[in-house]
Amino acid sequence: MGTGYIKAGFMSDSKPEYVFPNIVANDGKFFGKEALAMVGKKAYPMINGQITDWSAYKQIMEYTIKEKIGKSDDIKDTALNLTLTN
């Protein structure tokens, strides 16, 4: 997870399967590219590598794990490795 983008996937892959902007819109109803296109309240969970909005951070992490990575059958017995990048 970085200030600008979230890159998520499995360690067995050569590159992240999911790459999207680290932004939340309309109180957690839209994420990533969809959030960028929305009119209304937007939250950037991180600024300069620091978490500044814990509510938005939690929302985008839940979205990433449940809606992106969690949709894969490979997630059942997989450990989570989280790194921060700028």
N, C-alpha and C positions, 0 to 999 in steps of 0.2 A: 504494500500500500504506500503510495506516495502522495505528495501534496497535489499533484495534477492528475495522476491516473492511478487506477487500481489494475494490477496485473495478477490474475489468478489462474491456477491450473494445478496440474499434478507434477511431482518431481520427475516422474518417468517420461514426461513430455519434453521435447527439446526447447519449447518456448511456451509462454503462457497461452492458454486457450481463450481466456477472457481478458480483454483490455478495454477499459471504459473510463471516462472522466470521473473523478472523485467529487461528485456533486449530488445533492439531494434537493428535490423541489416539492413544494406543496405538502409540507409536513410528512415526508416519507412516502408519498404516493408515486413519485417518479425518481429514477436514478440514472446516472450517466448521461448518454446522449439525449435521451428523452427529457431529462431534467433541464439540460441546456436549452432546449427548444421551448420550454414552458414559460409562460408569463406568470408572475406571482413570486411568492417567497422562495428564495433559494438559499441553501446553506452549503458552505464549503467546510467539511469536517476538519481539514488541516490547513494550516498556513505556515509556510517555511519549515515544514517537517514536524511541526508541533500540533497536537490535537487541540483545537480551539472550541469545538462544538461537540461535546460528548454525546448528545442526543442524536445528532446527525451521523456521527461516527458509528454508533450502535446500529442505527437504521441501515446504513450502507454495508456494514459488516454482515448483518443478518440477511440482507438481500444477496450479497455475494455468496455466502455459504449456503443458504436455503434455495435460492432461485437460480443460481449459476452452477456452482460446484455440486450442490446437493442433488441436482437433477440427474447426475451421472450415477450409474450403477456401481462405479468404482469407489464411491465415497464411504461405503458401509464400514470397512475396516481400515480406514486411512487416517493417519495422524495429520494434524494441521500444523503447518509451518508458516508463521507470519513474519515477514520482514518489512522494514520501512525503508523507502528509497526517496531521494529527492530528485 
